[in-house]
Amino acid sequence: MGGEASVSRYAPSGGTPETPLRDRITHPVFLRSALGPNAERIWFRLAASEDALSASELSQVLGIHASTVRRTMERLVTHGMATKAPGRPARYSFVSVGTEHLDRIAEECGVLDWEQRVNDRIKREREGYAALRAQQEARTNTDIPQGHETPSEPLSEPRTTDVFDPLSTVA
């Protein structure tokens, strides 16, 4: 496990025990396809608390159903991000982990390279849009009949020959 220095990038910040944390962590381990956003909120809340919390306490504070909190807490405990004290009700405590640990979990879930995949997709989409624009411009430039090219400078006032006059067509 990593030391405290590696946690700083992903460590929760802000908030108080009375105010749930609102900051979003940027690590891909908290994507829906990995541990999920509820795990992130619960982990932040545990970090902000000096005491161990039960699933019902976390549920009330965060507005998440108690069964969802329990299920999420089991995943956090399994991955070493929280501890579960014996007894009833079960009480959970925060475990500080380094980025290396979060990376291992993200790799297990298949989301470690998520940011790179998103950046690659955006790049491909931008290239596709640029190619489409170039095709449309080429098509537009070839569709203009001879002698009807667009003027190189904008017209200062409308030309009367370009205005349709319905009365002039009536015979």
N, C-alpha and C positions, 0 to 999 in steps of 0.2 A: 504494500500500500504506500501511496505517496505521502509526503509531508505536508505541513500546513501551507508552505509556499505555493504548491501546485493547486491548492484549493481556491486561492483568491479569485481566479477568473470565473469560477462557477459558484462561489459561495453566496448564499443569500445575503441581501443587504436591505437595510431599512426595516420599517415595521416595528411593532411592539407587541407584547403579549395581548394587549387589548385590541390592536389593529392587525388583522392578518396581513401577511406580506403580499404585495402586489407585483413585485419585480418578477420578470420572467428570466429563467435561466436559458442560456444559449446552447447548452450541450444537447446533442441529438438523443441521448438516452431518455429524454423526457418527451419524445415524439409519441404520437398515438400508436405507432407501430412498434414501440419499445415499451417502456414502463408507463408512459402516458402522462398527460397534464395533471391528473389528480395526484399522481405520485409526486410530481414536482411541488404542488401546493402543500401536500401533507408533509413532505420532507422539509420545506421552508418553515412550516408552522412548528414542527418539532425542533428545528434549529433555533427558533425564536423563543422557545420555552425552556426555562431552567429545570422544570419538573417533567417527569414522565407523564404522558397523557393517555387516556383510554380512547377507544374507538368512538364512543358516544360523545366524549368531550371534543374530539377533533371534528366529529360530524356536526355538532352544534355550532362550533366556531366557523367552520368553513362552508357550511351549507351543503355538505355532501352526505348522501344517505349512509347510514352506519354500516350496512353490509358492504358498500363500495369501499369505505374506509378500511374495514377489516381485510377485505381481499387485497387491497393495495398495500396495506401494511405487511401482509404476509410476503408479498413480492419484495418489498423493501428489506425485510428481515432476511429473506432468502439470498438477496444480493449483497448483504452486509452493510446496508445503508441505515439500518435501525436495529435496535435490540428490543426483545420482548421479555418483560419481567413475568415470572410465574405468578399465578394467582388469578382471582376473579374480581373485578374484570381485569383482563390483560392490559398492561400499561406499556407504552412504547416510548423509547428514547432515541434521540438523534445520534447518529454516528458520522463523524466527519470523515470523508473519504477524499482521496486525491483524484486528479484528472485521469491518471493512469487506470484507476479502478473504474471510473465512469466509462472510460474508453473500452475497457474489457467487456463491460455489460453491453455497451452499444454494439460492439462487434458480435457478441453472442446473439443479439437481436437483429443483426444485419443492417444497422443504421449508422455505423461509424462514418461511412463516406457519404452520408446524406447531403451535406453541404456541397460537396464537389459534384454530386449527381444533379442537384438543383441548378448549380451554376452552369453545368454542361447543357442541361435542358434549355435554360434561358438563352445561352449562346446560340444553340441550334435554332430556337424560335426566332431570334433576332436575325440570323442569317437567312432563314426562310422568308421572313417578312421583307427583308431587303431584296431578295431575289424576286419575290412577287411584285414588289414596287417597280423593280427594273423591267419586268415583263410587261406590266401595265403601262409604263411610260413608253416602252418600245412599241407596243400595240397602239397607243394613242398617237404617237408620232407618225406611224405608218398609215393610220386611218384618215388623216387629213388630206382631202383632195388637192390636186395641183392648183395653185393660184388662190388657195384659201388658207394659207398659213396664218398663224396667229401673229399679230403685230409684235414687234420687238419692244415697243414701249407702250404703256397703257394710254388709252384714249382719254383726252381731257373732257370731252363731252360726247354724248351718244350720237352715232350717225343715224340720220333719219331713214336711210335705206335699210338699216337693220331692224327697224321697228315694224312690227306687223300691224297693219291698219285694216280691220275687218270691213270697213265701209268701202275701201278701194276695190275689194274683190266682188262687191255686189254690182251686177250690171243692170 
